[in-house]
Amino acid sequence: MSLDLNDNRIEKIENLQHLSNLKTLWIRKNKIANWSEIAYLSRLPALTDVAFEMNPIYSTQHFYRNRIREILPKVKRIDGFPANWMSGDPWQDLSEESDGSFV
């Protein structure tokens, strides 16, 4: 199940925690300012793809992406990129299977 809530002035997402089949959540251009709101999503076992760009929590991209991965470790894509993607690294492996480590 996918849910597109882009551009709706949403501040709180705690009620989404009951959508156990939710796989994709797009919630760009809203008013989510508190990381505790993102923590509610950690209860969603199927969630693998999220987009939170242009919310107040979207500060520096590196910090933002790391924080999303900490709170939602099962997520495979953040804002349309693999979760392990790092801005400015032209040599990175962008495959879904990569864990970002060097072997």
DOLUMFI-257298 format. One record per residue (C-alpha): y, x, z; residue number from 1. Coordinates in steps of 0.2 Angstrom, whole numbers. Layout:
<atoms>
+-------+-------+-------+-----+
!     Y !     X !     Z !  nr !
+-------+-------+-------+-----+
!     Y !     X !     Z ! NUM !
...
+-------+-------+-------+-----+
</atoms>
This chain:
<atoms>
+-------+-------+-------+-----+
!     Y !     X !     Z !  nr !
+-------+-------+-------+-----+
!     0 !     0 !     0 !   1 !
!    17 !     6 !    -4 !   2 !
!    34 !     1 !     3 !   3 !
!    51 !     4 !    -5 !   4 !
!    65 !     2 !     7 !   5 !
!    78 !    13 !    -1 !   6 !
!    97 !     9 !     1 !   7 !
!    96 !    -4 !    14 !   8 !
!   106 !     2 !    29 !   9 !
!    90 !     3 !    40 !  10 !
!    92 !    12 !    57 !  11 !
!    76 !     8 !    65 !  12 !
!    58 !     8 !    58 !  13 !
!    48 !     5 !    74 !  14 !
!    40 !   -11 !    67 !  15 !
!    32 !    -2 !    53 !  16 !
!    20 !     6 !    65 !  17 !
!     9 !   -10 !    62 !  18 !
!     6 !    -7 !    44 !  19 !
!   -10 !     2 !    45 !  20 !
!   -14 !     2 !    27 !  21 !
!     3 !    10 !    22 !  22 !
!     1 !    25 !    11 !  23 !
!    18 !    27 !     3 !  24 !
!    35 !    24 !    12 !  25 !
!    51 !    27 !     3 !  26 !
!    66 !    25 !    14 !  27 !
!    80 !    35 !     6 !  28 !
!    98 !    31 !     8 !  29 !
!    97 !    22 !    25 !  30 !
!   104 !    26 !    42 !  31 !
!    90 !    34 !    51 !  32 !
!    98 !    46 !    63 !  33 !
!    85 !    48 !    77 !  34 !
!    68 !    58 !    75 !  35 !
!    60 !    46 !    88 !  36 !
!    60 !    33 !    74 !  37 !
!    50 !    44 !    63 !  38 !
!    37 !    47 !    77 !  39 !
!    33 !    28 !    76 !  40 !
!    25 !    32 !    59 !  41 !
!    13 !    45 !    66 !  42 !
!     2 !    29 !    71 !  43 !
!    -1 !    25 !    53 !  44 !
!   -18 !    33 !    48 !  45 !
!   -16 !    31 !    29 !  46 !
!     2 !    37 !    27 !  47 !
!     2 !    52 !    15 !  48 !
!    19 !    51 !     5 !  49 !
!    36 !    49 !    13 !  50 !
!    54 !    50 !     7 !  51 !
!    69 !    51 !    19 !  52 !
!    82 !    59 !     9 !  53 !
!   100 !    55 !    12 !  54 !
!    97 !    48 !    30 !  55 !
!   107 !    56 !    44 !  56 !
!    90 !    65 !    50 !  57 !
!    91 !    74 !    33 !  58 !
!   101 !    90 !    39 !  59 !
!    96 !   106 !    31 !  60 !
!    81 !   104 !    20 !  61 !
!    71 !   117 !    28 !  62 !
!    72 !   111 !    46 !  63 !
!    70 !    93 !    40 !  64 !
!    54 !    96 !    30 !  65 !
!    47 !   106 !    45 !  66 !
!    51 !    93 !    57 !  67 !
!    43 !    79 !    46 !  68 !
!    27 !    90 !    45 !  69 !
!    27 !    92 !    64 !  70 !
!    28 !    73 !    67 !  71 !
!    18 !    68 !    53 !  72 !
!     4 !    81 !    50 !  73 !
!    -6 !    70 !    38 !  74 !
!     8 !    68 !    25 !  75 !
!     4 !    77 !     9 !  76 !
!    21 !    73 !     0 !  77 !
!    39 !    73 !     7 !  78 !
!    53 !    67 !    -5 !  79 !
!    42 !    69 !   -20 !  80 !
!    36 !    87 !   -17 !  81 !
!    20 !    93 !    -9 !  82 !
!    23 !    94 !    10 !  83 !
!    21 !   113 !    10 !  84 !
!    35 !   115 !    -3 !  85 !
!    49 !   127 !     2 !  86 !
!    66 !   127 !    -6 !  87 !
!    70 !   143 !   -16 !  88 !
!    53 !   150 !   -17 !  89 !
!    49 !   151 !   -36 !  90 !
!    31 !   159 !   -32 !  91 !
!    24 !   145 !   -21 !  92 !
!     8 !   136 !   -25 !  93 !
!    13 !   117 !   -27 !  94 !
!    -4 !   110 !   -28 !  95 !
!    -9 !    97 !   -16 !  96 !
!   -24 !   107 !    -9 !  97 !
!   -13 !   122 !    -4 !  98 !
!   -10 !   124 !    14 !  99 !
!     4 !   137 !    12 ! 100 !
!    -6 !   151 !    18 ! 101 !
!   -10 !   168 !    10 ! 102 !
!   -28 !   172 !     7 ! 103 !
+-------+-------+-------+-----+
</atoms>
